Amino acid sequence: MAKLGSSCLAYVVINLFIFHSLILSSNAQRRPAYGRDRLASRPPIHRVHPCEQSSCYPATGNLLIGRENRLEASSTCGTVRPERYCIVSHLEEKKCFLCDTRRETENDPMRNHRIGQIIYKMQPGTVEQTWWQSENGRENVTIQLDLEAEFHFTHLIIVFATFRPAAMLIERSYDFGKTWHVYKYFAHSCRESFPHAPLVARNITDVICDHRYSGVEPSKNGEVIYRVLPPNMNIENPYAEHVQNMLKMTNLRVNFTKLHSLGDNLLDDRDEIQEKYYYAISNMIVRGSCSCYGHASRCLPLEGVRNTVDMVHGRCECTHNTKGLNCEECEDFFNDLPWKPALGKQTNACKKCNCNNHATSCHFDQAVYEHSGRVSGGVCDNCQHNTQGYHCEECAPFFYRDPNEDIQSPYVCKPCDCDPRGSLDDGICDSIADEENGIVAGACHCKRNVNGRRCDHCREGFWNFDEHNPDGCQPCTCNTLGTVNNSGCNVYTGECICKRLVTGRDCNQCMPETYGLSDSLEGCTPCSCHPGGSLDNSCDVITGQCRCRPHMQGRDCSEPKQHYFIPTLHRILEAEVPSTFCESGGGVSSGQQSHHHMFL
């Protein structure tokens, strides 16, 4: 029974395990589909470029990697013939070795100690240690790295295979070797080796002497470490110009100036004494990155430079509208602001020039930038489409801006087209409209008596358009009282346009039987002489006085003089006497008619 109970219990447990496994398997099969559905429903992730919203910098690395051909030493053992050297700790056993750095031994790290052996701790692909070694007894030795571009140098680590130097200095150039500047001095006795160098730095640019890395001990694997930005110094703004300038480097030079010795070489300079004093470096790291002034996060190989694993390349992949090996200038047509390095959250991206589509290049002008209140310093080059100005926003002389065209249109500036006979200033015109001051775009500068946008006709009151006339036209001589609407004269003949009752070339005379030239609508007033009291209908042109018959008076001869009266007239007849009447008497002569009134 016990066995049976155990079997049943085992059976139940096994079935429960299988059932649980099936449930888990079913859930596992359903979960991926659910996960895929969720992933499919998610919007695509926008990956922000590291330079998009702030300054950015490439990764650092050992600048020596891939540059053995740019690294040289002024002294290397065994370059001409094998050279013996000894290790001080083995002097009792007279343990000495041979250095042979000729070409045929370049794959033998135990004999070949060329300068390139300091790049790696071990020969690539092996576990054999490598090192560089100078000639025996040579104190003044230099190691120099000449880079192909400007780099950002942060720190240097040198690991020595023998004693560290008793005195040395590190210097750099940032103009490809034209000038050199000391970074720091190192000496066992600073007072003796570099008496001019201070021992304490007050600011980051001070060049001091440090004695910490120049002791006799250890005899092997001793280090010299140099950091461009000392960790113990408080740097308020690491992006300040003088700080960033400290990091710029195109060439690095390490000068060894004094060997550590036991003193036996002072009295004896035999080879057996000198062969145990030399410089030897097992590994050197020149830490840095390509210098991109905060405008690139990646660097690419320069043309002709062979790519090596872990090599730090020298051509920046520039962003922020910059260009150059080091992103040290703005891209073409992005010169509206001065170039600046990116600092922290400030990208200081170069800004595109605004040339209104009339130019393809521009340059930055500091004076223009200052005058604008440090807003815009871009000046467009060679403005096209007859435009000019810092932004090609104006029309060139002898052109005007068409108000119906957009400022970016290639047809925005039209020629002035002034008439040379009536225009001044060699035919220049107003380039823009100004309604407030009554200026019309394209209006030429006319001579005094000329009018029109093109200065091509006389002003009202002037005539005889003549290019030789300094005023352009001569004044009309019209009497203003007698001309219609004071409109002047015919621009070609000079004849005036007279009012209805005015006559004369200059409209200065009243017509017959009218008088009193004035500014009235008809110019003159009819005489209106009394038909019975006047001799005729003519009157004085100024006063309007009619010629009265005897015993009649008044302007129009309508009033009898004193003691006379005018009888009532029933009918007035008007007749003309023919020329044949009284031909033999004293009447009207031949060819004339006599005008008579008959009163009945």
Secondary structure by P-SEA (a helix, b strand, c coil): caaaaaaaaaaaaaaaaaaaaaaaaaaaaaaaaaaaaaaaaccbbbbbcccccbbbbccccccccccccccccccccccccbbbbbbcccccccbbbbbbcccccccccccccccccccccccccccccccccccccccbbbbbbbbcccccccbbbbbbcccccccbbbbbbcccccbbbbcccccccccccccccccccccccbbbbbccccccccccbbbbbbbcccccccccccccaaaaaaacccbbbbbbcbbbccccccccccccccccbbbbbccccccccccccccccccccccccccccccccccccccccccccccccccccccccccccccccccccbbbbcccccccbbbbbaaaaaaaccccccccccccccccccccccccccccccccccccccccccccccccccccccccccccccccccccccccccccccccccccccccccccccccccccbbbbccccccccccccccccccccccccccccccccccccccccccccccccccccccccccccccccccccccccccccccccccccccccccccccbbbbbbbccccccccccccccbbbbbbbcc
